[in-house]
Amino acid sequence: MQKTYPGYLRLCAAGLLLTMFAASCKKDNSKPPVPVVPPKPIASIGLYEVDSGIYKRIFIPISKIGTQSVNFYSVFDTGSTGMTVDASGLIPASMITSSGITVPGDSINVNGITVTNQTAVIAYGNAQSEIQEFGNLAYATTIIGTTVDGITTTRIPFFLYYKIVDATTGKKQPVHSNDVFGVGPGVSFTSSKIGSPLSYFKMPTNVTNGFKLGQLISSSFSLNGTFVSDLLTIGLIPDDLSASSGFIMHPLTYYSQGGYSPDIPATVTYNGKNVAATLLFDTGTPAISTIEDPAAASDIASLPANTSVTMTTSSGFTYTYMTSGADNLTQVAKPSYTGDPRTIFGIDFFIDNEFLTDYADHKIGLKNN
């Protein structure tokens, strides 16, 4: 049976219908929602994989420093902090003398590079084999990568050297023979003003300041160098840092000198022996990994081929490899002999594993592959 409503109810119903109609029209005229753009790294850069027959190296191209277009290749080094570049080809030769770089006053700006009068010596290696660079603190914008995939930094501090010497022999080395692109966390031991050149980039929303190094390709190492695109990713997205990424994260310890250290507590097992260790994963160590063992039988000795080595970090990352006659060369040394208590795993580690550094939260990530 049909109900009859009083007049005022019919008016209310009519008003409700008008309100609904107006709301419906308003909704139809609204703008579509803005699509959510997923965060992405700010750059992906290719590196060169080089094998001299003795050493394996990875080099990062440098296309420009200051206003100088260049064609430099720097050692990509996870074991040190800060960029070092030979002054040859960057500043006038008249400024470079056998005793130093001529800087009148506190600093001088030449070719878009500010060279200060602050001098220092940077050393690489250990007590048995050391390379020394002599130079000055400098500042400049830099294009990292090739002219195709490169990215421009802000004005960053770096070390401009005029001389490089083999400390063991005293022999001067060729120009640009030890340009280093150190991406370790913290700051340089030589100057607290110098950090990783990758740490100075400003990141967009939801991208963390840091980098990821992809797994190196064993077959790409060649005498003339093979360019492998997208090996280096600048900027870490949430997927990189999530538990599902496969990376095991290691919080870093802060020290008054050098800042946050890349050294990771672990246990190393070889020949059935467990050794408490502090690990450095170092792309700049090109040939032989070194296990530091205070109780070693001799000052230094190579492990024979087919020796199994296992590392287990305090955060639960585990990796086992087998030494051979050509790859994964490993020696055991006493810290009293090398002058370095750290166990250093060199470039062969990066052929089987991925690596990342989170500068913002002071962590290193390791991932088995």
C-alpha positions as CSV (number, residue, x, y, z in Angstrom):
1,M,0.0,0.0,0.0
2,Q,1.4,3.5,-0.9
3,K,2.1,5.8,2.0
4,T,1.0,9.4,1.9
5,Y,3.5,11.9,3.5
6,P,2.7,15.2,4.9
7,G,3.7,18.2,2.8
8,Y,6.7,19.2,4.9
9,L,8.1,15.7,4.6
10,R,7.8,15.9,0.8
11,L,9.6,19.2,0.8
12,C,12.4,17.7,3.0
13,A,12.7,14.8,0.6
14,A,12.9,17.2,-2.3
15,G,15.6,19.2,-0.6
16,L,17.5,16.0,0.1
17,L,17.4,15.0,-3.5
18,L,18.7,18.5,-4.5
19,T,21.5,18.2,-2.0
20,M,22.5,14.8,-3.3
21,F,22.3,16.0,-6.9
22,A,24.5,19.0,-6.1
23,A,27.0,16.7,-4.3
24,S,27.0,14.4,-7.3
25,C,27.7,17.3,-9.7
26,K,30.5,18.5,-7.4
27,K,32.1,15.1,-7.4
28,D,31.9,14.8,-11.2
29,N,33.7,18.1,-11.6
30,S,36.6,17.3,-9.2
31,K,40.1,16.8,-10.5
32,P,41.4,13.2,-10.8
33,P,43.9,12.2,-8.0
34,V,47.5,12.9,-8.6
35,P,49.3,9.6,-9.4
36,V,51.9,8.5,-6.7
37,V,55.4,8.4,-8.3
38,P,57.5,5.7,-6.6
39,P,60.8,7.0,-5.3
40,K,63.9,6.2,-7.4
41,P,67.6,6.7,-7.1
42,I,69.0,10.0,-8.4
43,A,71.5,8.2,-10.7
44,S,72.8,4.9,-12.0
45,I,76.4,5.0,-13.2
46,G,78.5,2.5,-15.1
47,L,82.0,1.4,-13.9
48,Y,84.9,-0.1,-15.7
49,E,86.1,-3.6,-14.6
50,V,89.9,-4.0,-15.2
51,D,92.1,-7.0,-14.8
52,S,95.9,-6.4,-15.3
53,G,96.6,-10.1,-14.9
54,I,97.8,-9.3,-11.3
55,Y,95.3,-6.9,-10.0
56,K,91.5,-6.5,-10.4
57,R,90.2,-2.9,-10.2
58,I,87.0,-1.1,-10.7
59,F,87.2,2.5,-12.0
60,I,84.7,5.3,-12.0
61,P,84.9,7.8,-14.8
62,I,85.3,11.5,-14.0
63,S,84.1,13.8,-16.8
64,K,84.6,17.3,-15.3
65,I,86.2,19.0,-12.3
66,G,85.5,22.7,-11.9
67,T,85.3,24.1,-15.4
68,Q,87.9,21.5,-16.8
69,S,86.4,18.8,-19.0
70,V,88.6,15.7,-18.2
71,N,88.8,12.0,-19.0
72,F,90.0,10.6,-15.7
73,Y,89.4,7.2,-14.2
74,S,89.5,6.9,-10.4
75,V,89.8,3.7,-8.3
76,F,86.3,3.1,-6.8
77,D,87.3,2.4,-3.2
78,T,85.0,1.3,-0.4
79,G,87.9,1.1,1.9
80,S,88.7,4.8,2.1
81,T,86.9,8.1,2.4
82,G,87.3,11.0,0.0
83,M,88.3,11.8,-3.6
84,T,91.9,12.4,-4.5
85,V,93.0,13.7,-7.9
86,D,96.4,14.5,-9.4
87,A,96.7,18.3,-10.1
88,S,98.2,17.7,-13.5
89,G,95.7,18.7,-16.2
90,L,93.5,20.6,-13.7
91,I,95.5,23.6,-12.8
92,P,98.3,25.5,-14.6
93,A,101.6,23.6,-14.7
94,S,103.3,26.8,-13.4
95,M,101.5,26.3,-10.1
96,I,102.9,22.8,-9.5
97,T,106.5,22.6,-8.2
98,S,108.6,19.7,-6.8
99,S,107.9,21.0,-3.3
100,G,104.2,21.7,-3.6
101,I,101.3,23.6,-5.2
102,T,101.8,27.4,-5.2
103,V,98.9,29.1,-3.4
104,P,99.2,32.8,-2.7
105,G,97.3,33.6,0.5
106,D,94.7,31.4,2.0
107,S,93.4,30.0,-1.3
108,I,93.2,30.6,-5.0
109,N,90.5,29.9,-7.5
110,V,91.6,28.6,-10.9
111,N,89.6,26.7,-13.5
112,G,86.6,26.6,-11.2
113,I,88.7,24.9,-8.5
114,T,89.4,26.5,-5.1
115,V,92.8,25.3,-4.0
116,T,93.5,26.1,-0.3
117,N,96.9,26.5,1.4
118,Q,96.0,23.6,3.8
119,T,98.5,20.8,3.0
120,A,98.6,17.1,4.0
121,V,99.8,13.6,3.1
122,I,97.4,10.8,2.4
123,A,98.7,7.2,2.8
124,Y,97.3,4.0,1.3
125,G,98.3,0.4,2.2
126,N,100.1,-0.8,5.3
127,A,103.5,-0.8,7.0
128,Q,104.8,-3.3,4.4
129,S,103.6,-1.5,1.3
130,E,102.5,2.1,1.4
131,I,101.7,4.7,-1.3
132,Q,101.8,8.4,-0.2
133,E,100.1,11.4,-1.9
134,F,101.2,14.9,-1.1
135,G,98.9,17.8,-1.8
136,N,96.2,20.3,-0.7
137,L,92.6,20.5,0.3
138,A,90.5,21.8,-2.6
139,Y,86.9,22.4,-3.6
140,A,85.0,22.1,-6.9
141,T,81.9,20.8,-8.6
142,T,82.5,17.4,-10.3
143,I,80.7,15.4,-12.9
144,I,80.8,11.8,-11.8
145,G,80.3,9.2,-14.6
146,T,80.5,9.5,-18.4
147,T,79.1,12.3,-20.4
148,V,76.0,10.0,-21.0
149,D,75.2,8.8,-17.5
150,G,77.1,11.4,-15.4
151,I,75.7,13.5,-12.5
152,T,77.0,16.8,-11.2
153,T,77.9,17.2,-7.5
154,T,77.6,20.3,-5.5
155,R,80.9,22.1,-4.6
156,I,82.6,19.3,-2.7
157,P,86.0,19.1,-0.8
158,F,88.6,16.8,-2.2
159,F,92.4,16.2,-2.1
160,L,94.4,17.7,-4.9
161,Y,97.9,16.0,-5.0
162,Y,101.0,17.1,-6.8
163,K,103.2,14.2,-6.0
164,I,102.8,10.4,-5.4
165,V,105.5,8.3,-3.9
166,D,106.0,4.6,-3.1
167,A,107.0,4.9,0.5
168,T,108.8,1.6,0.5
169,T,111.2,2.5,-2.4
170,G,111.0,6.3,-2.3
171,K,110.3,6.2,-6.0
172,K,107.9,8.8,-7.5
173,Q,105.0,7.4,-9.3
174,P,103.4,8.5,-12.6
175,V,100.8,11.3,-12.6
176,H,97.2,10.2,-12.1
177,S,98.4,6.7,-11.2
178,N,96.6,6.7,-7.9
179,D,93.4,8.9,-8.3
180,V,91.1,7.5,-5.7
181,F,87.3,7.8,-5.4
182,G,86.8,6.8,-1.7
183,V,83.2,6.2,-0.8
184,G,83.6,4.9,2.8
185,P,81.5,6.5,5.6
186,G,82.8,9.1,8.0
187,V,85.5,11.5,7.0
188,S,89.1,11.2,5.8
189,F,91.7,10.6,8.5
190,T,93.8,13.3,6.7
191,S,91.2,16.0,6.8
192,S,87.9,16.0,8.6
193,K,86.6,18.3,5.9
194,I,86.7,15.6,3.3
195,G,84.0,13.0,3.1
196,S,82.8,10.6,0.4
197,P,81.9,12.5,-2.8
198,L,78.7,10.5,-2.9
199,S,77.6,11.7,0.5
200,Y,77.1,15.3,-0.5
201,F,74.1,14.8,-2.8
202,K,70.7,16.2,-1.7
203,M,68.1,13.4,-2.0
204,P,64.5,13.7,-2.9
205,T,61.6,12.6,-0.6
206,N,61.8,8.9,0.4
207,V,65.3,8.5,-1.0
208,T,68.1,7.9,1.5
209,N,71.5,9.4,1.2
210,G,73.8,6.4,0.2
211,F,74.8,4.1,-2.6
212,K,74.4,0.5,-3.7
213,L,77.1,-1.4,-5.6
214,G,75.8,-4.2,-7.8
215,Q,77.4,-7.6,-8.0
216,L,80.6,-7.4,-10.2
217,I,80.6,-9.6,-13.3
218,S,83.6,-12.0,-13.3
219,S,83.7,-12.3,-17.1
220,S,83.8,-8.5,-17.6
221,F,87.2,-8.1,-16.0
222,S,89.5,-7.4,-18.9
223,L,93.0,-5.9,-19.6
224,N,91.6,-2.9,-21.4
225,G,88.6,-2.5,-19.1
226,T,85.0,-3.4,-19.7
227,F,82.3,-0.8,-19.1
228,V,79.5,-2.3,-17.1
229,S,76.4,0.1,-17.0
230,D,74.4,0.8,-13.9
231,L,76.8,-0.9,-11.4
232,L,76.6,2.0,-9.1
233,T,73.3,3.4,-7.8
234,I,73.3,6.7,-6.0
235,G,70.4,7.1,-3.6
236,L,68.7,4.3,-1.7
237,I,65.0,3.7,-2.0
238,P,62.8,2.0,0.7
239,D,63.0,-1.3,-1.2
240,D,66.8,-1.3,-0.8
241,L,66.5,-0.9,3.0
242,S,63.6,-3.2,3.7
243,A,64.0,-6.6,5.4
244,S,62.8,-8.2,2.1
245,S,65.7,-6.7,0.1
246,G,68.0,-9.5,1.2
247,F,70.6,-7.0,2.6
248,I,71.7,-7.6,6.1
249,M,72.4,-4.3,7.7
250,H,75.3,-3.5,10.0
251,P,75.2,-0.4,12.3
252,L,78.5,1.5,12.3
253,T,80.5,2.7,15.3
254,Y,81.4,6.4,15.6
255,Y,84.9,7.5,16.6
256,S,86.3,10.9,17.4
257,Q,88.8,10.6,14.6
258,G,87.4,9.5,11.2
259,G,83.7,9.6,12.3
260,Y,81.7,6.5,11.4
261,S,83.9,3.5,10.7
262,P,83.3,0.9,8.0
263,D,84.8,-1.9,10.1
264,I,82.4,-4.7,11.1
265,P,82.9,-7.1,14.0
266,A,82.9,-10.8,12.9
267,T,84.4,-14.2,13.3
268,V,86.6,-15.7,10.5
269,T,87.1,-19.4,10.2
270,Y,89.9,-21.0,8.2
271,N,91.6,-24.4,8.6
272,G,89.1,-25.2,11.4
273,K,90.3,-22.2,13.4
274,N,87.9,-19.4,14.6
275,V,89.4,-15.9,14.8
276,A,87.7,-12.9,16.3
277,A,88.0,-10.2,13.6
278,T,87.1,-6.7,12.5
279,L,86.2,-6.8,8.8
280,L,86.8,-4.2,6.1
281,F,85.2,-4.9,2.7
282,D,87.5,-3.1,0.3
283,T,87.2,-2.8,-3.5
284,G,90.5,-1.0,-3.3
285,T,92.3,-4.1,-2.3
286,P,93.0,-5.5,-5.8
287,A,94.5,-9.0,-5.4
288,I,94.9,-10.6,-2.0
289,S,92.6,-10.6,1.1
290,T,94.3,-10.6,4.5
291,I,93.1,-12.4,7.6
292,E,94.7,-10.8,10.7
293,D,95.5,-13.5,13.3
294,P,97.6,-12.5,16.3
295,A,98.3,-16.2,16.9
296,A,99.4,-17.0,13.3
297,A,102.3,-19.4,12.8
298,S,104.4,-16.8,10.9
299,D,104.3,-13.1,10.2
300,I,102.6,-13.6,6.9
301,A,101.8,-16.6,4.7
302,S,99.4,-17.5,1.9
303,L,96.6,-20.0,2.4
304,P,97.0,-22.9,-0.1
305,A,94.5,-23.4,-2.9
306,N,91.2,-25.1,-2.0
307,T,91.2,-23.7,1.6
308,S,87.7,-22.9,2.8
309,V,87.2,-19.5,4.5
310,T,84.0,-18.4,6.3
311,M,83.1,-15.1,7.7
312,T,80.2,-14.5,10.1
313,T,79.4,-11.0,11.1
314,S,77.9,-9.9,14.4
315,S,74.7,-9.0,12.5
316,G,74.3,-12.5,11.0
317,F,75.8,-12.2,7.5
318,T,77.6,-15.3,6.5
319,Y,79.7,-16.0,3.4
320,T,82.0,-18.9,2.5
321,Y,84.5,-19.0,-0.3
322,M,87.3,-21.3,-1.5
323,T,90.7,-20.1,-2.4
324,S,92.3,-21.0,-5.7
325,G,95.4,-20.4,-7.6
326,A,94.0,-17.4,-9.4
327,D,91.0,-16.1,-7.5
328,N,90.1,-15.5,-3.8
329,L,93.8,-15.3,-3.0
330,T,94.1,-15.0,0.8
331,Q,96.9,-14.6,3.2
332,V,97.1,-14.8,7.0
333,A,99.2,-12.2,8.8
334,K,100.1,-11.0,12.3
335,P,98.8,-7.5,13.1
336,S,102.3,-6.8,14.6
337,Y,103.7,-7.4,11.1
338,T,101.2,-5.5,8.9
339,G,100.5,-2.7,11.4
340,D,96.8,-3.1,10.7
341,P,94.5,-5.2,13.0
342,R,91.7,-5.3,10.5
343,T,90.9,-8.4,8.3
344,I,90.5,-7.0,4.8
345,F,88.5,-8.8,2.1
346,G,89.3,-7.5,-1.3
347,I,87.6,-7.1,-4.7
348,D,86.8,-10.8,-5.2
349,F,84.3,-10.6,-2.4
350,F,82.2,-8.2,-4.6
351,I,82.0,-10.7,-7.4
352,D,79.7,-12.9,-5.2
353,N,78.0,-10.3,-3.1
354,E,76.2,-6.9,-3.2
355,F,77.2,-4.0,-1.0
356,L,75.5,-0.8,0.1
357,T,76.3,2.1,2.4
358,D,73.6,4.2,4.1
359,Y,75.2,7.5,5.0
360,A,72.1,8.9,6.6
361,D,71.6,6.1,9.2
362,H,75.2,5.0,9.3
363,K,74.9,1.4,8.2
364,I,76.6,-1.0,5.7
365,G,74.4,-3.6,4.0
366,L,75.8,-7.0,2.7
367,K,73.9,-9.4,0.5
368,N,74.7,-12.9,-0.7
369,N,74.2,-13.7,-4.4
